[in-house]
Amino acid sequence: MTLTYFCYGWCLWLYLNWLPLFFKNNYSLDIKNSALFASGVFFAGVVGDSVGGVLSDKILDRTGNVRLARLSVTVVGFAGALLSLFPILFVHDITVVALCLSAGFFCAELVIGPMWSIPMDIAPKYSGTASGIMNTGSAFAAIVSPLVAGFVIDATGNWYLPFLMSMGLLMLGGVSAFLMHPERPFEEAEGRVPAAKVVAAE
């Protein structure tokens, strides 16, 4: 779960940190127009956040299958984001690239709803702890992704290589998603006495 969310986080932070600069430097746009193109991409992600959660709940309502409801949307999100980024490696028209990046960010954000549901599926009594462990993956990606992308861009001058790396991480995320089992709730060890019921010895 943490690995899968790390892969999502890598892609997210690449978008958040480098997208405006990508438009500015790769297409010689001024700050205003660069921000305009970037905001359109980010708006697609906002829509994807809600759509992913709604789809996951609809699948769960119809099938009663928790794993199918969570993994289907997550895997489709990773796959869609990966496929949407492919054209930007070959097509350099700014409108086409902006549309591809928007589609990619929309698909990547489909992952949010089902992923944040999984900690509650697995450990309903400890959903805060489980969510924190999962979010560690994205937080670590937030540290590493900008550093790696910045180093690669400085070393090569190629603004497309960070997106190529993200495509690899999206593929890994889609594969690692199959290792998650939200249908298997966490069970406490037998014989463990809950803290609230511990009494002092007489």
GUDOVEX-210936 format. One record per atom (N, C-alpha, C, CB): residue in one letter; atom name; x, y, z. Coordinates in pm, whole numbers, padded with zeros to 5 digits. Last residue first. Glycine has a CB too. Layout:
N
  res  atom       X       Y       Z
    A    CA       X       Y       Z
...
//
This chain:
202
  res  atom       X       Y       Z
    E     N  -00403  -00578   04257
    E    CA  -00436  -00546   04396
    E     C  -00320  -00578   04487
    E    CB  -00561  -00623   04442
    A     N  -00296  -00417   03957
    A    CA  -00296  -00536   04046
    A     C  -00326  -00495   04187
    A    CB  -00161  -00611   04041
    A     N  -00512  -00218   03754
    A    CA  -00397  -00230   03844
    A     C  -00410  -00354   03931
    A    CB  -00382  -00105   03931
    V     N  -00617  -00322   03429
    V    CA  -00646  -00279   03566
    V     C  -00524  -00300   03653
    V    CB  -00769  -00355   03624
    V     N  -00697  -00256   03095
    V    CA  -00591  -00294   03190
    V     C  -00625  -00237   03327
    V    CB  -00451  -00244   03143
    K     N  -00871  -00173   02908
    K    CA  -00922  -00270   03004
    K     C  -00815  -00315   03104
    K    CB  -00978  -00389   02932
    A     N  -00749  -00007   02731
    A    CA  -00856   00051   02812
    A     C  -00903  -00042   02921
    A    CB  -00973   00090   02724
    A     N  -00575  -00173   02592
    A    CA  -00521  -00080   02691
    A     C  -00629  -00026   02784
    A    CB  -00451   00034   02623
    P     N  -00670  -00515   02558
    P    CA  -00682  -00376   02515
    P     C  -00639  -00282   02627
    P    CB  -00825  -00345   02471
    V     N  -00447  -00777   02563
    V    CA  -00545  -00707   02645
    V     C  -00552  -00562   02601
    V    CB  -00510  -00716   02797
    R     N  -00414  -01048   02349
    R    CA  -00371  -00912   02379
    R     C  -00482  -00841   02455
    R    CB  -00335  -00835   02250
    G     N  -00511  -01288   02274
    G    CA  -00461  -01278   02410
    G     C  -00413  -01140   02448
    G    CB  -00350  -01374   02429
    E     N  -00412  -01271   01933
    E    CA  -00496  -01329   02038
    E     C  -00428  -01314   02173
    E    CB  -00526  -01477   02008
    A     N  -00349  -00963   01768
    A    CA  -00299  -01090   01819
    A     C  -00388  -01140   01932
    A    CB  -00154  -01077   01868
    E     N  -00600  -00828   01552
    E    CA  -00508  -00816   01664
    E     C  -00467  -00955   01712
    E    CB  -00572  -00735   01780
    E     N  -00610  -00814   01203
    E    CA  -00661  -00878   01325
    E     C  -00555  -00867   01433
    E    CB  -00699  -01027   01300
    F     N  -00714  -00625   00925
    F    CA  -00610  -00651   01024
    F     C  -00672  -00711   01148
    F    CB  -00533  -00521   01058
    P     N  -00907  -00773   00661
    P    CA  -00891  -00679   00772
    P     C  -00781  -00722   00867
    P    CB  -01021  -00666   00848
    R     N  -00886  -00814   00343
    R    CA  -00832  -00887   00458
    R     C  -00809  -00791   00574
    R    CB  -00701  -00960   00421
    E     N  -00953  -00658   00133
    E    CA  -01057  -00751   00181
    E     C  -01011  -00831   00302
    E    CB  -01099  -00846   00069
    P     N  -00734  -00521   00051
    P    CA  -00826  -00451   00141
    P     C  -00937  -00540   00196
    P    CB  -00888  -00333   00070
    H     N  -00447  -00600  -00031
    H    CA  -00562  -00686  -00002
    H     C  -00655  -00617   00099
    H    CB  -00515  -00823   00054
    M     N  -00201  -00542  -00286
    M    CA  -00285  -00491  -00176
    M     C  -00406  -00581  -00157
    M    CB  -00330  -00344  -00204
    L     N  -00079  -00626  -00510
    L    CA  -00032  -00685  -00385
    L     C  -00115  -00639  -00265
    L    CB   00114  -00650  -00362
    F     N  -00171  -00475  -00715
    F    CA  -00226  -00609  -00704
    F     C  -00180  -00681  -00577
    F    CB  -00187  -00691  -00826
    A     N  -00015  -00249  -00700
    A    CA  -00152  -00241  -00650
    A     C  -00214  -00379  -00632
    A    CB  -00239  -00158  -00746
    S     N   00218  -00301  -00834
    S    CA   00219  -00319  -00688
    S     C   00078  -00312  -00629
    S    CB   00307  -00214  -00622
    V     N   00138  -00230  -01097
    V    CA   00170  -00369  -01064
    V     C   00161  -00393  -00913
    V    CB   00311  -00406  -01116
    G     N   00098   00044  -01075
    G    CA  -00011  -00041  -01122
    G     C   00011  -00186  -01088
    G    CB  -00027  -00025  -01270
    G     N   00355   00124  -00990
    G    CA   00238   00142  -00904
    G     C   00122   00055  -00944
    G    CB   00196   00286  -00904
    L     N   00508   00067  -01218
    L    CA   00534  -00004  -01092
    L     C   00416   00006  -00998
    L    CB   00660   00051  -01025
    M     N   00394   00257  -01391
    M    CA   00386   00114  -01423
    M     C   00408   00029  -01298
    M    CB   00490   00076  -01531
    L     N   00469   00488  -01260
    L    CA   00326   00458  -01277
    L     C   00305   00311  -01311
    L    CB   00266   00546  -01387
    L     N   00745   00474  -01286
    L    CA   00687   00461  -01153
    L     C   00537   00432  -01160
    L    CB   00712   00589  -01072
    G     N   00765   00514  -01563
    G    CA   00814   00390  -01503
    G     C   00755   00367  -01366
    G    CB   00965   00391  -01494
    M     N   00662   00771  -01578
    M    CA   00592   00663  -01647
    M     C   00635   00528  -01593
    M    CB   00616   00671  -01798
    S     N   00859   00912  -01446
    S    CA   00727   00899  -01384
    S     C   00646   00788  -01448
    S    CB   00650   01030  -01393
    M     N   01060   00901  -01637
    M    CA   01078   00832  -01509
    M     C   00945   00811  -01439
    M    CB   01174   00912  -01418
    L     N   00940   01065  -01829
    L    CA   00969   00926  -01862
    L     C   00991   00843  -01736
    L    CB   01093   00918  -01953
    F     N   00937   01304  -01693
    F    CA   00809   01241  -01724
    F     C   00829   01095  -01762
    F    CB   00738   01317  -01838
    P     N   01214   01354  -01683
    P    CA   01139   01332  -01559
    P     C   01003   01268  -01582
    P    CB   01121   01463  -01485
    L     N   01264   01382  -01969
    L    CA   01314   01267  -01893
    L     C   01243   01248  -01759
    L    CB   01462   01283  -01870
    Y     N   01181   01623  -02071
    Y    CA   01093   01508  -02090
    Y     C   01137   01387  -02007
    Y    CB   01089   01470  -02238
    W     N   01364   01820  -02055
    W    CA   01249   01831  -01965
    W     C   01154   01711  -01977
    W    CB   01174   01958  -01993
    N     N   01703   01811  -02060
    N    CA   01587   01747  -02121
    N     C   01471   01746  -02022
    N    CB   01621   01602  -02167
    G     N   01939   01882  -01956
    G    CA   01864   01986  -02024
    G     C   01738   01935  -02089
    G    CB   01951   02052  -02127
    T     N   02099   01710  -01809
    T    CA   02072   01678  -01950
    T     C   02007   01792  -02027
    T    CB   01984   01557  -01958
    A     N   02140   01813  -01554
    A    CA   02247   01733  -01616
    A     C   02227   01716  -01765
    A    CB   02255   01598  -01550
    D     N   01902   01943  -01491
    D    CA   02029   02018  -01492
    D     C   02138   01944  -01569
    D    CB   02076   02045  -01349
    I     N   01727   01723  -01503
    I    CA   01709   01836  -01595
    I     C   01838   01919  -01605
    I    CB   01593   01925  -01548
    V     N   01828   01562  -01296
    V    CA   01823   01510  -01433
    V     C   01812   01625  -01534
    V    CB   01705   01413  -01450
    F     N   01793   01729  -01071
    F    CA   01927   01682  -01109
    F     C   01930   01637  -01255
    F    CB   01972   01566  -01017
    G     N   01514   01758  -01070
    G    CA   01601   01874  -01086
    G     C   01741   01835  -01131
    G    CB   01609   01951  -00958
    A     N   01434   01491  -01027
    A    CA   01394   01559  -01150
    A     C   01484   01680  -01175
    A    CB   01247   01604  -01142
    V     N   01546   01446  -00771
    V    CA   01588   01365  -00885
    V     C   01555   01436  -01017
    V    CB   01520   01226  -00881
    L     N   01410   01642  -00620
    L    CA   01556   01637  -00624
    L     C   01607   01562  -00747
    L    CB   01611   01571  -00497
    P     N   01137   01581  -00653
    P    CA   01191   01709  -00704
    P     C   01343   01709  -00715
    P    CB   01147   01823  -00614
    S     N   01139   01305  -00538
    S    CA   01101   01336  -00677
    S     C   01155   01470  -00727
    S    CB   00951   01337  -00688
    V     N   01203   01310  -00261
    V    CA   01295   01254  -00359
    V     C   01266   01301  -00501
    V    CB   01289   01103  -00354
    I     N   00992   01433  -00122
    I    CA   01131   01471  -00095
    I     C   01220   01432  -00213
    I    CB   01181   01403   00034
    A     N   00765   01311  -00217
    A    CA   00771   01457  -00223
    A     C   00912   01508  -00199
    A    CB   00676   01519  -00121
    A     N   00814   01048  -00147
    A    CA   00821   01085  -00289
    A     C   00832   01236  -00305
    A    CB   00698   01032  -00365
    F     N   00759   01070   00122
    F    CA   00895   01040   00081
    F     C   00916   01075  -00066
    F    CB   00928   00891   00105
    A     N   00484   01118   00105
    A    CA   00572   01219   00166
    A     C   00718   01197   00126
    A    CB   00558   01216   00318
    S     N   00392   00881  -00006
    S    CA   00379   01004  -00083
    S     C   00471   01113  -00028
    S    CB   00235   01053  -00082
    G     N   00458   00706   00209
    G    CA   00507   00683   00073
    G     C   00503   00809  -00011
    G    CB   00425   00575   00006
    T     N   00315   00802   00422
    T    CA   00461   00812   00427
    T     C   00521   00792   00288
    T    CB   00519   00707   00525
    N     N   00060   00724   00380
    N    CA   00096   00857   00333
    N     C   00246   00884   00343
    N    CB   00021   00961   00411
    M     N   00061   00473   00509
    M    CA   00045   00482   00365
    M     C   00096   00616   00312
    M    CB  -00102   00463   00326
    I     N   00086   00556   00776
    I    CA   00188   00470   00716
    I     C   00182   00478   00563
    I    CB   00171   00323   00763
    G     N  -00151   00704   00803
    G    CA  -00022   00770   00818
    G     C   00091   00689   00757
    G    CB   00007   00794   00963
    S     N  -00342   00505   00773
    S    CA  -00335   00614   00674
    S     C  -00201   00686   00681
    S    CB  -00450   00713   00697
    A     N  -00287   00355   01003
    A    CA  -00271   00294   00871
    A     C  -00259   00401   00761
    A    CB  -00388   00201   00841
    T     N  -00352   00544   01202
    T    CA  -00216   00490   01192
    T     C  -00191   00433   01053
    T    CB  -00193   00383   01299
    G     N  -00625   00580   01139
    G    CA  -00533   00693   01144
    G     C  -00389   00648   01128
    G    CB  -00550   00769   01273
    S     N  -00736   00328   01165
    S    CA  -00730   00387   01032
    S     C  -00637   00508   01028
    S    CB  -00869   00428   00987
    Y     N  -00772   00127   01353
    Y    CA  -00644   00200   01353
    Y     C  -00626   00272   01219
    Y    CB  -00525   00104   01380
    K     N  -01008   00006   01310
    K    CA  -00983   00057   01446
    K     C  -00858   00143   01453
    K    CB  -00971  -00059   01543
    P     N  -00988  -00074   01041
    P    CA  -01087   00027   01080
    P     C  -01065   00086   01219
    P    CB  -01225  -00032   01073
    A     N  -00773  -00167   00843
    A    CA  -00760  -00147   00988
    A     C  -00858  -00041   01037
    A    CB  -00615  -00108   01026
    I     N  -00868  -00205   00578
    I    CA  -00775  -00299   00640
    I     C  -00775  -00289   00792
    I    CB  -00635  -00276   00587
    D     N  -01042   00007   00527
    D    CA  -01084  -00131   00499
    D     C  -00998  -00230   00577
    D    CB  -01076  -00160   00348
    M     N  -00887   00224   00591
    M    CA  -01008   00200   00671
    M     C  -01063   00060   00647
    M    CB  -01115   00304   00638
    P     N  -00688   00202   00391
    P    CA  -00652   00193   00534
    P     C  -00771   00167   00624
    P    CB  -00584   00322   00577
    I     N  -00861   00232   00155
    I    CA  -00798   00104   00190
    I     C  -00752   00097   00335
    I    CB  -00681   00078   00099
    S     N  -00934   00490   00105
    S    CA  -01034   00400   00165
    S     C  -00970   00273   00217
    S    CB  -01141   00366   00063
    W     N  -00725   00603  -00022
    W    CA  -00750   00649   00115
    W     C  -00860   00569   00183
    W    CB  -00788   00796   00115
    M     N  -00751   00468  -00268
    M    CA  -00632   00449  -00186
    M     C  -00655   00492  -00042
    M    CB  -00515   00524  -00244
    P     N  -00998   00557  -00378
    P    CA  -00982   00418  -00333
    P     C  -00862   00397  -00243
    P    CB  -00971   00327  -00452
    G     N  -00922   00845  -00412
    G    CA  -01038   00795  -00336
    G     C  -01021   00652  -00288
    G    CB  -01161   00804  -00421
    I     N  -00676   00852  -00575
    I    CA  -00688   00909  -00441
    I     C  -00800   00846  -00358
    I    CB  -00711   01057  -00450
    V     N  -00686   00768  -00839
    V    CA  -00628   00677  -00738
    V     C  -00659   00722  -00595
    V    CB  -00476   00667  -00758
    L     N  -00756   00971  -00999
    L    CA  -00858   00868  -00974
    L     C  -00816   00777  -00858
    L    CB  -00884   00784  -01101
    E     N  -00524   01109  -01045
    E    CA  -00603   01148  -00927
    E     C  -00722   01055  -00902
    E    CB  -00653   01289  -00944
    A     N  -00439   00995  -01283
    A    CA  -00359   00976  -01163
    A     C  -00440   01006  -01038
    A    CB  -00234   01063  -01167
    C     N  -00637   01094  -01458
    C    CA  -00628   00950  -01430
    C     C  -00549   00922  -01302
    C    CB  -00563   00878  -01548
    F     N  -00573   01369  -01451
    F    CA  -00708   01321  -01417
    F     C  -00704   01175  -01378
    F    CB  -00805   01342  -01536
    F     N  -00314   01363  -01549
    F    CA  -00335   01403  -01410
    F     C  -00474   01363  -01362
    F    CB  -00316   01555  -01395
    G     N  -00363   01276  -01813
    G    CA  -00276   01200  -01724
    G     C  -00299   01234  -01578
    G    CB  -00132   01224  -01759
    A     N  -00523   01479  -01914
    A    CA  -00577   01344  -01906
    A     C  -00496   01259  -01809
    A    CB  -00580   01279  -02044
    S     N  -00330   01684  -01898
    S    CA  -00457   01695  -01824
    S     C  -00520   01558  -01805
    S    CB  -00556   01789  -01897
    L     N  -00137   01591  -02073
    L    CA  -00102   01608  -01932
    L     C  -00227   01619  -01845
    L    CB  -00015   01732  -01914
    C     N  -00289   01603  -02309
    C    CA  -00236   01475  -02262
    C     C  -00200   01482  -02114
    C    CB  -00112   01434  -02343
    L     N  -00337   01878  -02328
    L    CA  -00450   01785  -02316
    L     C  -00404   01649  -02263
    L    CB  -00520   01768  -02453
    A     N  -00076   01973  -02354
    A    CA  -00157   02016  -02240
    A     C  -00275   01922  -02218
    A    CB  -00207   02159  -02260
    V     N  -00006   01852  -02599
    V    CA   00067   01818  -02478
    V     C  -00013   01855  -02354
    V    CB   00203   01888  -02475
    V     N  -00183   01984  -02771
    V    CA  -00191   01838  -02755
    V     C  -00122   01795  -02627
    V    CB  -00127   01766  -02876
    T     N  -00085   02245  -02740
    T    CA  -00225   02214  -02708
    T     C  -00243   02065  -02684
    T    CB  -00319   02261  -02820
    I     N   00182   02231  -02828
    I    CA   00153   02265  -02689
    I     C   00009   02231  -02649
    I    CB   00178   02412  -02665
    D     N   00325   01968  -03002
    D    CA   00227   02077  -03009
    D     C   00177   02105  -02868
    D    CB   00109   02040  -03105
    H     N   00485   01750  -02997
    H    CA   00533   01868  -02927
    H     C   00443   01990  -02945
    H    CB   00671   01901  -02973
    V     N   00487   01402  -02957
    V    CA   00414   01518  -03010
    V     C   00452   01640  -02929
    V    CB   00259   01494  -03006
    F     N   00646   01226  -02816
    F    CA   00656   01227  -02962
    F     C   00587   01348  -03026
    F    CB   00597   01100  -03018
    L     N   00597   01243  -02549
    L    CA   00734   01210  -02588
    L     C   00755   01225  -02739
    L    CB   00769   01069  -02546
    I     N   00330   01273  -02522
    I    CA   00412   01395  -02507
    I     C   00558   01370  -02542
    I    CB   00402   01448  -02364
    P     N   00212   01015  -02544
    P    CA   00217   01104  -02662
    P     C   00309   01224  -02645
    P    CB   00080   01153  -02693
    F     N   00243   00902  -02272
    F    CA   00319   00854  -02388
    F     C   00326   00955  -02504
    F    CB   00259   00725  -02438
    L     N   00062   00991  -02085
    L    CA   00191   01059  -02093
    L     C   00273   01017  -02215
    L    CB   00270   01032  -01967
    S     N  -00154   00822  -02104
    S    CA  -00174   00963  -02140
    S     C  -00042   01038  -02156
    S    CB  -00259   01032  -02035
    L     N  -00058   00582  -02005
    L    CA  -00088   00592  -02148
    L     C  -00104   00737  -02193
    L    CB  -00216   00513  -02180
    L     N  -00035   00654  -01729
    L    CA   00080   00610  -01807
    L     C   00057   00628  -01957
    L    CB   00111   00463  -01777
    A     N  -00299   00711  -01659
    A    CA  -00196   00815  -01647
    A     C  -00074   00781  -01731
    A    CB  -00156   00834  -01499
    G     N  -00416   00460  -01704
    G    CA  -00459   00576  -01781
    G     C  -00356   00688  -01777
    G    CB  -00591   00626  -01730
    A     N  -00283   00306  -01510
    A    CA  -00269   00273  -01652
    A     C  -00307   00392  -01740
    A    CB  -00356   00151  -01687
    F     N  -00367   00431  -01271
    F    CA  -00225   00423  -01305
    F     C  -00206   00399  -01455
    F    CB  -00158   00311  -01225
    G     N  -00650   00394  -01298
    G    CA  -00590   00527  -01283
    G     C  -00444   00528  -01321
    G    CB  -00606   00575  -01141
    V     N  -00673   00119  -01307
    V    CA  -00715   00197  -01423
    V     C  -00655   00337  -01418
    V    CB  -00869   00205  -01431
    V     N  -00586   00066  -01044
    V    CA  -00509   00017  -01159
    V     C  -00545   00093  -01286
    V    CB  -00532  -00134  -01180
    T     N  -00792   00195  -00895
    T    CA  -00651   00228  -00877
    T     C  -00567   00188  -00998
    T    CB  -00596   00160  -00751
    V     N  -01024   00066  -00977
    V    CA  -01010   00210  -01003
    V     C  -00863   00252  -00992
    V    CB  -01096   00292  -00904
    S     N  -00963  -00197  -00892
    S    CA  -00999  -00169  -01031
    S     C  -00977  -00022  -01064
    S    CB  -01144  -00209  -01058
    L     N  -00913  -00188  -00615
    L    CA  -00803  -00213  -00708
    L     C  -00838  -00176  -00852
    L    CB  -00763  -00357  -00702
    R     N  -01166  -00128  -00494
    R    CA  -01047  -00045  -00470
    R     C  -00943  -00063  -00580
    R    CB  -00985  -00079  -00335
    A     N  -01347  -00316  -00594
    A    CA  -01383  -00175  -00591
    A     C  -01261  -00086  -00576
    A    CB  -01480  -00148  -00477
    L     N  -01215  -00559  -00554
    L    CA  -01246  -00515  -00689
    L     C  -01273  -00365  -00692
    L    CB  -01367  -00592  -00744
    R     N  -01211  -00562  -00272
    R    CA  -01085  -00563  -00348
    R     C  -01108  -00514  -00491
    R    CB  -01024  -00705  -00351
    V     N  -01485  -00566  -00204
    V    CA  -01399  -00455  -00164
    V     C  -01273  -00448  -00249
    V    CB  -01362  -00467  -00016
    N     N  -01772  -00639  -00351
    N    CA  -01634  -00687  -00354
    N     C  -01539  -00570  -00325
    N    CB  -01601  -00753  -00491
    G     N  -02026  -00566  -00396
    G    CA  -01994  -00605  -00259
    G     C  -01851  -00655  -00245
    G    CB  -02090  -00712  -00212
    T     N  -02123  -00474  -00641
    T    CA  -02061  -00607  -00633
    T     C  -02040  -00658  -00491
    T    CB  -01930  -00606  -00705
    R     N  -02244  -00225  -00604
    R    CA  -02301  -00321  -00700
    R     C  -02248  -00462  -00681
    R    CB  -02272  -00276  -00840
    D     N  -02092  -00092  -00412
    D    CA  -02236  -00107  -00393
    D     C  -02293  -00217  -00481
    D    CB  -02308   00025  -00420
    L     N  -01837  -00094  -00537
    L    CA  -01858  -00165  -00409
    L     C  -02007  -00189  -00384
    L    CB  -01798  -00085  -00293
    I     N  -01887   00068  -00755
    I    CA  -01848  -00071  -00777
    I     C  -01870  -00153  -00651
    I    CB  -01701  -00080  -00821
    K     N  -01942   00308  -00620
    K    CA  -02044   00247  -00707
    K     C  -02014   00098  -00729
    K    CB  -02051   00321  -00842
    D     N  -01697   00361  -00494
    D    CA  -01817   00334  -00413
    D     C  -01926   00266  -00495
    D    CB  -01871   00464  -00353
    S     N  -01535   00405  -00720
    S    CA  -01502   00298  -00626
    S     C  -01623   00260  -00541
    S    CB  -01385   00340  -00537
    L     N  -01662   00631  -00834
    L    CA  -01654   00503  -00906
    L     C  -01628   00386  -00813
    L    CB  -01545   00510  -01013
    V     N  -01619   00824  -00632
    V    CA  -01756   00786  -00671
    V     C  -01756   00651  -00741
    V    CB  -01819   00894  -00763
    G     N  -01336   00842  -00631
    G    CA  -01410   00799  -00512
    G     C  -01550   00751  -00544
    G    CB  -01417   00911  -00413
    G     N  -01290   00933  -00895
    G    CA  -01232   00808  -00847
    G     C  -01306   00754  -00725
    G    CB  -01086   00826  -00813
    V     N  -01422   01182  -00901
    V    CA  -01469   01073  -00987
    V     C  -01416   00938  -00937
    V    CB  -01426   01096  -01132
    S     N  -01268   01341  -00727
    S    CA  -01406   01305  -00693
    S     C  -01455   01185  -00772
    S    CB  -01498   01423  -00718
    D     N  -01018   01350  -00865
    D    CA  -01028   01316  -00722
    D     C  -01167   01265  -00687
    D    CB  -00993   01438  -00635
    G     N  -01079   01448  -01121
    G    CA  -01042   01308  -01104
    G     C  -01050   01262  -00959
    G    CB  -00903   01284  -01155
    V     N  -01112   01719  -01069
    V    CA  -01228   01639  -01113
    V     C  -01200   01491  -01090
    V    CB  -01260   01666  -01263
    V     N  -00847   01781  -01010
    V    CA  -00952   01804  -00909
    V     C  -01076   01721  -00942
    V    CB  -00988   01955  -00900
    G     N  -00722   01731  -01254
    G    CA  -00693   01647  -01138
    G     C  -00797   01661  -01030
    G    CB  -00558   01681  -01082
    A     N  -00817   01939  -01407
    A    CA  -00854   01802  -01446
    A     C  -00829   01707  -01330
    A    CB  -00774   01757  -01571
    F     N  -00683   02147  -01281
    F    CA  -00829   02137  -01268
    F     C  -00878   01998  -01306
    F    CB  -00899   02244  -01355
    F     N  -00422   02106  -01367
    F    CA  -00454   02081  -01226
    F     C  -00606   02070  -01204
    F    CB  -00397   02192  -01138
    V     N  -00445   02187  -01635
    V    CA  -00406   02050  -01602
    V     C  -00447   02015  -01459
    V    CB  -00254   02031  -01620
    G     N  -00505   02456  -01599
    G    CA  -00600   02369  -01668
    G     C  -00573   02223  -01640
    G    CB  -00595   02394  -01818
    S     N  -00275   02548  -01477
    S    CA  -00399   02546  -01399
    S     C  -00505   02460  -01465
    S    CB  -00452   02688  -01380
    A     N  -00091   02533  -01688
    A    CA  -00075   02445  -01573
    A     C  -00204   02436  -01493
    A    CB   00038   02494  -01483
    F     N  -00185   02736  -01858
    F    CA  -00183   02598  -01906
    F     C  -00175   02501  -01787
    F    CB  -00063   02575  -02002
    L     N  -00145   02956  -01681
    L    CA  -00277   02927  -01737
    L     C  -00286   02783  -01786
    L    CB  -00308   03023  -01853
    A     N   00127   02957  -01632
    A    CA   00036   02930  -01520
    A     C  -00103   02894  -01571
    A    CB   00028   03051  -01426
    S     N   00209   03029  -01890
    S    CA   00252   02902  -01833
    S     C   00160   02861  -01719
    S    CB   00397   02912  -01783
    N     N   00104   03283  -01913
    N    CA   00051   03176  -01998
    N     C   00091   03038  -01948
    N    CB   00100   03194  -02141
    K     N   00259   03412  -01707
    K    CA   00112   03417  -01710
    K     C   00055   03301  -01791
    K    CB   00064   03550  -01769
    I     N   00529   03374  -01775
    I    CA   00475   03318  -01651
    I     C   00323   03310  -01653
    I    CB   00520   03401  -01531
    D     N   00553   03292  -02128
    D    CA   00574   03378  -02013
    D     C   00505   03317  -01892
    D    CB   00522   03522  -02041
    L     N   00703   03007  -02289
    L    CA   00588   03085  -02249
    L     C   00626   03181  -02137
    L    CB   00472   02993  -02204
    S     N   00876   02824  -02411
    S    CA   00910   02968  -02408
    S     C   00789   03055  -02378
    S    CB   00972   03011  -02540
    Y     N   00843   02561  -02385
    Y    CA   00764   02625  -02490
    Y     C   00781   02776  -02491
    Y    CB   00619   02590  -02474
    N     N   01012   02487  -02183
    N    CA   01010   02402  -02302
    N     C   00936   02467  -02417
    N    CB   00947   02269  -02270
    N     N   00977   02680  -01982
    N    CA   01109   02658  -02042
    N     C   01104   02581  -02172
    N    CB   01197   02586  -01945
    K     N   00697   02684  -01927
    K    CA   00774   02808  -01943
    K     C   00903   02784  -02021
    K    CB   00806   02869  -01806
    F     N   00621   02418  -01899
    F    CA   00560   02500  -02004
    F     C   00643   02625  -02032
    F    CB   00417   02540  -01963
    F     N   00792   02354  -01682
    F    CA   00797   02277  -01807
    F     C   00739   02359  -01922
    F    CB   00720   02143  -01793
    L     N   00709   02524  -01482
    L    CA   00842   02545  -01540
    L     C   00858   02470  -01672
    L    CB   00950   02500  -01441
    P     N   00456   02407  -01426
    P    CA   00465   02545  -01476
    P     C   00600   02574  -01542
    P    CB   00442   02644  -01362
    L     N   00552   02135  -01349
    L    CA   00465   02161  -01464
    L     C   00471   02306  -01514
    L    CB   00323   02127  -01429
    W     N   00706   02079  -01123
    W    CA   00773   02109  -01248
    W     C   00683   02152  -01363
    W    CB   00848   01993  -01290
    N     N   00553   02034  -00887
    N    CA   00679   02109  -00882
    N     C   00727   02159  -01018
    N    CB   00784   02024  -00820
    L     N   00322   01893  -00959
    L    CA   00312   02012  -00875
    L     C   00438   02098  -00881
    L    CB   00284   01973  -00732
    Y     N   00421   01676  -01116
    Y    CA   00326   01773  -01170
    Y     C   00331   01903  -01090
    Y    CB   00185   01715  -01169
    L     N   00583   01553  -00926
    L    CA   00642   01598  -01052
    L     C   00552   01703  -01115
    L    CB   00663   01478  -01148
    W     N   00398   01488  -00735
    W    CA   00493   01595  -00705
    W     C   00570   01640  -00827
    W    CB   00589   01550  -00597
    L     N   00255   01281  -00870
    L    CA   00189   01401  -00821
    L     C   00288   01516  -00803
    L    CB   00118   01373  -00687
    C     N   00451   01085  -00913
    C    CA   00386   01149  -01028
    C     C   00322   01281  -00985
    C    CB   00280   01056  -01090
    W     N   00506   01020  -00647
    W    CA   00613   01063  -00737
    W     C   00555   01141  -00855
    W    CB   00694   00941  -00787
    G     N   00258   00933  -00552
    G    CA   00314   01057  -00502
    G     C   00425   01111  -00590
    G    CB   00366   01038  -00362
    Y     N   00232   00684  -00682
    Y    CA   00138   00794  -00711
    Y     C   00199   00928  -00671
    Y    CB   00003   00772  -00636
    C     N   00444   00556  -00555
    C    CA   00445   00571  -00701
    C     C   00348   00680  -00745
    C    CB   00408   00437  -00769
    F     N   00356   00562  -00291
    F    CA   00481   00629  -00327
    F     C   00485   00655  -00477
    F    CB   00603   00544  -00284
    Y     N   00138   00397  -00306
    Y    CA   00113   00540  -00286
    Y     C   00240   00623  -00311
    Y    CB   00062   00566  -00144
    T     N   00268   00155  -00337
    T    CA   00176   00201  -00441
    T     C   00153   00351  -00430
    T    CB   00043   00126  -00431
    L     N   00406   00142  -00092
    L    CA   00480   00146  -00219
    L     C   00391   00200  -00331
    L    CB   00531   00005  -00256
    T     N   00191   00126   00085
    T    CA   00281   00240   00092
    T     C   00361   00254  -00037
    T    CB   00376   00225   00211
    M     N   00083  -00120   00000
    M    CA   00000   00000   00000
    M     C   00087   00126   00000
    M    CB  -00094   00000   00122
//
